[in-house]
Amino acid sequence: MILVLGGTSDSLKICDRLSEIGISDFILSVATEFGRELAESHAKEIVNGKMDKEEMVDFIKENEIRQVIDATHPYAVEVSRNAIDACEEADIKYIRFERKSLLEEIKYQGEFVVDTIEEACNMIMNHEEWENVFIAIGSKNLGTYVKLLKSKTLTARVLPTSDVLRNCEAMGLNADNILAIKGPFSKEINVAILKHAKVDVVITKESGFAGGFLDKVEACEEVGIPIIIIKRKTIDYQRVVHEIDEIEESLIFG
């Protein structure tokens, strides 16, 4: 049995590829009910809920998992650390699938790359002219932005689910601050959103091509506004692959 740790659109593509090559004994793990709904047409067996290291070790043993494919979000580093440790303890294979970084492809002069949320917020607070801030990072760490940028006007793009919207309202955000819509979007749609919200600066994460990262950057360049990019945190993965074909080769020859 193979355990696929989901959380990205790539994890669904991996499940599709496993099915295409005749591998049906796999389980897809997702963290939310929304993730389960997205995954239903890609995997027969889906487990919903977060697991710490010990829970993951137990799950591996109980389900006779022989290999873990970690296709979680590149910023979900704690999940990846737990998976690496669990695989080591259970003595099974671990493969990390991660989209290639696109930072080197960006030529926009209005791009600022930082390491942390705090660094991004400090940069914005040091620019009085950056009043309207567009947060294109989802809702997971939104509370930190609300706290650190409390004197700014925020527009947060989040998933249109009831739980997310309730959390946004609990943070003090209202309809004027929330754009509840599921991406990724084309450059043209991003341009329209930025103009409509009269955005002065964008905060985003270093996602890959599938996450619409370059479209966000190109939209900012067309509108002529700066974009602050929070880099991925890096950990010592045992093995990293960037193409789904590489996973297939590992399953066959590894």
Disulfide bonds with the S-S distance in Angstrom:
none
